[in-house]
Amino acid sequence: MKKLLIWGAGDQGTVTLDCALAMNCYCKIDLLDIKEKGHREISGYTIYSEQEIDIHEFLNAYDEVVVATGDNAIREQKLLLLTSMDISVATIIHPTAVISPSAKVSKGSTVLAYAVIHTNAVIGIGCIVNTAAIVEHDCVVEDFVNISPRSAVAGHTRIGEKSFLGIGSTIINEITIGKKVVIGAGAVVIRDLPDNVMVAGVPAKIKISLSRKNT
């Protein structure tokens, strides 16, 4: 069995901890967070402070590392660092998730409880497919996308990198979502969306354009 480090100890970190425990394939799990001072425990697992360690030496002490933050840009930054250091990146998949044998879940992604990823779907690097989210057949989810709980993505849809789907959002079939798009909670997307926009409503409408530097 392997040693796992969860990089991030906020809400996403604790959910990822539960998921990793359910996998029952790690002999040791620790967490690391930039906000910590000193170290503390949560449910018997130690959270270390980024401020008080040699990051390179610390990361190399684990067999695998997973980045656990809902912020797509930070998740990308940390995963790129891990790759540059040649550190093994974990893919965390809850045992209750249903993933087609023909689907692909790329490295560094987390698939939480009761999520469904159907036939020929592709999940990119460093994505989060949250609790009970559905990604239907032949979808492509590009790198560092965050799909919130109970979201549903219909078949042959493409979601651009670093986009965010709010809780309970729905995307109908054969839609193309641009990069760095934010889809509000409960929105229903029935048309293609360009890069860098925030949408909300039923049907979803563009509310604001997002500057590249802020997304």
Residue pairs with C-beta under 8 A, 6 or more apart in sequence:
1 25
1 26
1 27
2 25
2 26
2 27
2 63
2 64
3 26
3 27
3 28
3 29
3 30
3 61
3 62
3 63
3 64
4 20
4 26
4 28
4 29
4 30
4 62
4 63
4 64
4 65
4 66
4 90
5 29
5 30
5 31
5 32
5 58
5 59
5 61
5 62
5 64
5 65
5 66
6 13
6 16
6 17
6 20
6 29
6 30
6 31
6 32
6 65
6 66
6 68
7 31
7 32
7 33
7 65
7 66
7 67
7 68
7 69
7 78
8 16
8 31
8 32
8 33
8 67
8 68
8 69
9 31
9 32
9 33
9 35
9 36
9 42
9 47
9 68
10 33
10 35
10 68
10 69
10 70
11 70
12 68
12 69
12 70
12 128
13 31
13 33
13 68
13 69
14 42
15 68
15 112
16 66
16 68
16 92
16 110
17 29
17 31
17 42
17 43
17 45
19 92
19 93
19 94
19 110
19 112
19 113
20 26
20 29
20 66
20 90
20 92
21 29
22 94
22 95
22 96
22 113
23 92
23 93
23 94
23 95
29 45
30 45
30 46
30 47
30 48
30 62
31 42
31 45
31 46
31 47
31 48
31 68
32 47
32 48
32 49
32 50
32 53
32 58
33 47
33 48
33 49
33 50
34 49
34 50
34 51
36 47
36 48
36 49
36 50
36 51
37 49
37 51
37 52
38 49
38 52
39 46
39 47
39 48
39 49
39 52
40 46
40 47
41 47
48 58
56 85
59 65
59 82
59 85
59 87
60 85
60 87
62 87
63 88
64 88
64 89
64 90
65 82
65 87
65 88
65 89
65 90
66 89
66 90
66 91
66 92
66 108
66 110
67 74
67 75
67 78
67 79
67 82
67 89
67 108
67 126
68 110
69 75
69 78
70 128
70 146
72 144
72 145
72 146
72 162
72 163
72 164
72 180
73 144
73 162
73 215
75 108
75 126
75 128
75 144
76 126
76 143
76 144
76 162
79 89
79 108
79 125
79 126
79 144
82 89
82 108
83 89
89 107
89 108
90 108
91 105
91 106
91 107
91 108
91 109
91 110
92 109
92 110
92 111
93 99
93 105
93 110
93 111
94 111
94 112
94 113
94 114
94 115
96 113
96 114
97 111
97 112
97 113
97 114
97 115
97 116
97 117
97 129
98 114
98 115
98 116
98 117
99 105
99 111
99 116
99 117
100 117
100 118
100 119
100 120
100 121
100 137
102 119
102 120
103 117
103 118
103 119
103 120
103 121
103 122
103 123
104 121
104 122
104 123
105 111
105 117
105 123
106 122
106 123
106 124
106 125
106 126
106 127
106 143
107 125
107 126
108 125
108 126
109 123
109 124
109 125
109 126
109 127
109 128
109 129
110 127
110 128
110 129
111 117
111 123
111 129
112 128
112 129
112 130
112 131
112 133
112 149
113 131
113 132
114 131
114 132
115 129
115 130
115 131
115 132
115 133
115 134
115 135
116 133
116 134
116 135
117 123
117 129
117 135
118 134
118 135
118 136
118 137
118 139
118 155
119 137
119 138
120 137
120 138
121 135
121 136
121 137
121 138
121 139
121 140
121 141
122 139
122 140
122 141
123 129
123 135
123 141
124 140
124 141
124 142
124 143
124 144
124 145
124 161
125 143
125 144
126 143
126 144
127 141
127 143
127 144
127 145
127 146
127 147
128 145
128 146
128 147
129 135
129 141
129 147
130 146
130 147
130 148
130 149
130 151
131 149
131 150
132 149
132 150
133 147
133 148
133 149
133 150
133 151
133 152
133 153
133 165
134 151
134 152
134 153
135 141
135 147
135 153
136 152
136 153
136 154
136 155
136 157
136 173
137 155
137 156
138 155
138 156
139 153
139 154
139 155
139 156
139 157
139 158
139 159
140 157
140 158
140 159
141 147
141 153
141 159
142 158
142 159
142 160
142 161
142 163
142 179
143 161
143 162
144 161
144 162
145 159
145 160
145 161
145 162
145 163
145 164
145 165
146 163
146 164
146 165
147 153
147 159
147 165
148 164
148 165
148 166
148 167
148 168
148 169
148 185
149 167
149 168
150 167
150 168
151 165
151 166
151 167
151 168
151 169
151 170
151 171
152 169
152 170
152 171
153 159
153 165
153 171
154 170
154 171
154 172
154 173
154 174
154 175
155 173
155 174
156 173
156 174
157 171
157 172
157 173
157 174
157 175
157 176
157 177
158 175
158 176
158 177
159 165
159 171
159 177
159 181
160 176
160 177
160 178
160 179
160 180
160 181
160 195
161 179
161 180
162 179
162 180
162 215
163 177
163 178
163 179
163 180
163 181
163 182
163 183
164 181
164 182
164 183
165 171
165 183
166 182
166 183
166 184
166 185
166 186
166 187
167 185
167 186
168 185
168 186
169 183
169 184
169 185
169 186
169 187
169 188
169 189
170 187
170 188
170 189
171 177
171 183
171 188
171 189
172 188
172 189
172 190
175 189
175 190
175 191
175 192
175 193
176 192
176 193
177 183
177 189
177 192
177 193
178 192
178 193
178 194
178 195
178 196
178 197
179 195
179 196
180 195
180 196
180 210
180 212
180 215
181 193
181 194
181 195
181 196
181 197
181 198
181 199
182 197
182 198
182 199
182 210
182 215
183 189
183 198
183 199
183 200
183 204
184 198
184 199
184 200
184 201
184 204
184 207
185 200
186 202
187 199
187 200
187 201
187 202
187 204
188 201
188 202
188 203
188 204
189 199
189 203
189 204
190 203
190 204
191 203
191 204
193 199
193 204
193 206
196 209
196 210
196 211
196 212
196 215
197 206
197 207
197 208
197 209
197 210
198 206
198 207
198 208
198 209
198 210
199 205
199 206
199 207
200 207
